[in-house]
Amino acid sequence: MNAEIYSDDGSYTENHVTWDWNQTFLETMENLGIDPCPGPKLEGWVREQKFENVFHQKIKNPLGPWPKDPWYKDLGLINLAQMLDGLEGFTLRVFCGALKRTKEHVLVEVANVRNEMKTGAYHGLYDIHVVYGQKPLIS
């Protein structure tokens, strides 16, 4: 999974509180030595281990029920529920732990992000990378 939120239609911009939160989260994770977007590297890692017939697919996942297609609308609703449920926990851990922000400040920021996510103010997406391969046969 990639932790970076984006939109294909330009509806998600730096004017959104979610954008500011997401950029801060991504930069902080990188500063901690954790890659928040490892998905594009997975195929290379699998190939380095000498797997054969490697398959790699990037899947765009909607964040919210904004898509018109019923399947993607349901997927977006599930993703939004998961994000809203986990947002406070992982934000507190990173923002209070690494950035030394106060719990009160972070909780206000989380509330603002949650509210914006629930409004459907943008058509957010994030990527999931599916990668697999076959272990080579030993001759």
C-alpha positions as CSV (number, residue, x, y, z in Angstrom):
1,M,0.0,0.0,0.0
2,N,1.1,3.6,-0.6
3,A,0.1,6.0,2.1
4,E,0.0,9.0,-0.3
5,I,-3.5,10.2,-1.1
6,Y,-4.1,11.8,-4.5
7,S,-6.9,12.4,-7.1
8,D,-7.0,11.9,-10.8
9,D,-9.4,14.7,-11.4
10,G,-7.7,17.5,-9.5
11,S,-10.3,17.7,-6.8
12,Y,-7.7,17.0,-4.1
13,T,-5.3,20.0,-3.6
14,E,-3.1,21.6,-1.0
15,N,-6.2,23.6,0.1
16,H,-7.5,20.6,1.9
17,V,-6.7,19.9,5.5
18,T,-6.3,16.2,4.5
19,W,-3.6,17.1,2.1
20,D,-1.6,19.0,4.8
21,W,-2.1,16.1,7.2
22,N,-1.0,13.5,4.6
23,Q,2.1,15.4,3.5
24,T,3.2,15.8,7.1
25,F,2.6,12.1,7.7
26,L,4.6,11.1,4.6
27,E,7.5,13.4,5.4
28,T,7.7,12.3,9.0
29,M,7.7,8.7,8.1
30,E,10.5,9.3,5.6
31,N,12.5,11.2,8.2
32,L,12.1,8.2,10.5
33,G,13.6,6.0,7.9
34,I,10.3,4.3,7.0
35,D,9.2,4.3,3.3
36,P,5.5,5.3,3.4
37,C,5.1,4.3,-0.3
38,P,6.9,1.0,-0.8
39,G,4.5,-0.3,-3.5
40,P,6.4,0.6,-6.6
41,K,9.5,-1.1,-5.2
42,L,7.9,-4.5,-4.5
43,E,8.4,-5.9,-8.0
44,G,12.1,-5.1,-7.9
45,W,12.5,-6.7,-4.5
46,V,10.7,-9.9,-5.7
47,R,12.9,-10.0,-8.9
48,E,16.0,-9.5,-6.8
49,Q,15.2,-12.7,-4.9
50,K,15.2,-14.5,-8.3
51,F,11.5,-15.2,-8.6
52,E,10.2,-16.0,-12.0
53,N,7.0,-15.0,-13.8
54,V,6.6,-12.0,-11.7
55,F,3.2,-10.2,-11.8
56,H,2.7,-6.6,-10.7
57,Q,-0.6,-4.8,-10.7
58,K,-1.2,-1.3,-9.3
59,I,-4.8,-0.9,-8.1
60,K,-6.3,2.5,-7.5
61,N,-8.4,2.4,-4.3
62,P,-11.0,5.1,-3.8
63,L,-11.2,6.8,-0.4
64,G,-15.0,7.5,0.1
65,P,-18.1,6.5,-1.8
66,W,-17.7,9.0,-4.6
67,P,-17.2,6.6,-7.6
68,K,-20.2,6.0,-9.8
69,D,-19.5,2.3,-10.3
70,P,-21.3,0.4,-7.5
71,W,-18.4,-2.0,-6.8
72,Y,-15.9,0.9,-6.4
73,K,-18.4,2.9,-4.4
74,D,-18.6,0.1,-1.9
75,L,-14.9,-0.3,-1.9
76,G,-14.5,3.4,-1.2
77,L,-16.9,3.3,1.6
78,I,-15.0,0.4,3.3
79,N,-11.7,2.2,2.8
80,L,-13.2,5.4,4.3
81,A,-14.5,3.5,7.3
82,Q,-11.0,1.9,7.8
83,M,-9.3,5.2,7.5
84,L,-11.7,7.0,9.9
85,D,-11.2,4.1,12.4
86,G,-7.4,4.1,12.3
87,L,-6.7,7.8,11.8
88,E,-6.5,8.8,15.4
89,G,-4.2,6.0,16.5
90,F,-1.5,6.2,13.8
91,T,-1.6,10.0,13.7
92,L,-1.2,10.3,17.5
93,R,1.7,7.8,17.3
94,V,3.6,9.7,14.6
95,F,2.7,13.3,15.3
96,C,3.0,13.2,19.1
97,G,5.9,10.7,19.1
98,A,8.1,12.0,16.3
99,L,6.9,15.6,15.9
100,K,6.4,16.2,19.7
101,R,3.0,17.8,19.1
102,T,0.6,17.8,22.0
103,K,-2.2,15.3,22.1
104,E,-4.8,18.0,22.1
105,H,-3.4,19.7,19.0
106,V,-3.3,16.4,17.2
107,L,-6.8,15.5,18.1
108,V,-8.1,18.8,16.7
109,E,-6.2,18.1,13.5
110,V,-7.6,14.5,13.3
111,A,-11.1,15.8,13.9
112,N,-10.7,18.3,11.0
113,V,-9.3,15.6,8.7
114,R,-12.2,13.2,9.6
115,N,-14.8,15.9,9.0
116,E,-13.3,16.7,5.6
117,M,-13.0,13.0,4.6
118,K,-16.7,12.5,5.5
119,T,-17.9,15.4,3.3
120,G,-16.6,14.0,0.1
121,A,-14.9,17.3,-0.7
122,Y,-12.4,15.5,-3.0
123,H,-12.1,12.3,-5.0
124,G,-9.3,10.7,-3.0
125,L,-7.4,7.6,-4.1
126,Y,-4.5,5.6,-2.8
127,D,-2.6,2.8,-4.5
128,I,-2.3,-0.9,-3.6
129,H,0.4,-2.9,-5.3
130,V,-0.2,-6.6,-5.8
131,V,3.1,-8.5,-6.6
132,Y,3.8,-12.2,-6.8
133,G,6.1,-14.6,-8.5
134,Q,7.1,-18.2,-8.7
135,K,10.1,-19.7,-7.0
136,P,12.4,-21.1,-9.6
137,L,12.5,-24.9,-10.1
138,I,15.7,-26.5,-9.0
139,S,17.2,-28.5,-11.9
